[in-house]
Amino acid sequence: MLVGEIRDRQTGEIAMTAAMTGHLVLSTLHTNDAPSTLNRLLDMEIPPFLIAATVSLIEAQRLVRRVCKSCKQPDPITPDEIRKLGIDPDIFKGATLMRGKGCVECNNTGNKGRIGIFEVLPISPEIRRMIIGRSSTDEIRIEAVRLGMKTLRDAALEKARQGLITLEAAVVETVQD
């Protein structure tokens, strides 16, 4: 069953009830990241037990500008510049950061197209307990990362490491609102 968007309690409860009766329910919800989804549902006054019983996975995604394949070249950013962005430069050891210089293919922007950045939060028994206990978004995020979730920022930095996006795009386009 596809629910276009969960915007209110009534729609949320319909989706949750369908999931409880064995339907696979896919929907969208506007939040900044995967852990925020849980508290957004709680803010809609959907009971925590219902969320914990029916939600099995949450995926957050962003589309980030892709470096143009036709004109990409190494980006001579220094470790100090990387540190100023609040990033450990060691994660880029052995990698070459890239930037498009601009060409006919990309209309001189250095970027062509977009690439998906994903954050996937499986609802583990630990996360279920946190939902029922009404844990904060930050507490859920910390536990999810401890359990292996890669954040949107981590996923974007990995794409920058692979030379698919610029470091600037990784930082700017994955900032939480």
Residue, then its C-alpha position, 0 to 999 in steps of 0.5 A: m500500500l502506498v500512502g503519498e505522505i503522512r501529514d497528520r494523525q489520521t493519515g498516520e494511524i491509517a498507515m499504521t493500522a494497515a501495517m498491523t494487518g499485514h500490509l507493506v506500507l510505504s510512505t513519505l514524511h518530511t523530516n531532516d533525517a531518519p531519526s527525526t521521523l520517529n519524533r515527528l510521528l510522536d508529535m502527530e500524537i500517534p501512540p509510541f506502541l503503534i509506531a514501535a509495532t509497525v515501523s520496520l525501516i526509515e530511509a532519509q535521502r537527499l539529492v546532491r549535485r554530481v561532479c561533471k564527469s567530462c571536466k572533473q579534476p583534482d581539488p587542491i583542498t588542504p587538510d587545514e581547510i578540511r579541518k575548518l569544516g569540522i571534518d577529520p582530514d584522515i578520512f580522505k587519506g588515499a583519496t583525491l577530492m574532485r571538482g568540475k572546472g566547467c565545460v560545455e557538457c555541464n554548461n560551465t557549472g562543474n556539475k552535471g546531474r544529481i546523486g542520491i545520498f541515503e541514511v537508513l535506519p532499521i528499527s532494531p529492538e533497541i530502537r523500538r524500546m527507545i520509541i516506546g520510552r519517547s527518547s529524543t531524536d538525538e538519543i535515537r540518532i546516537e544509538a542508531v549510529r552505535l548500531g551501524m547507521k551511516t548518517l547523511r553526512d557520512a554518506a555524503l563524505e563517502k561520495a566526496r571521497q569517491g570523487l562523485i561530489t565535491l566536499e563543498a556539496a557534501v557539507v552544504e547539501t547535507v546540513q540539517d535544517 
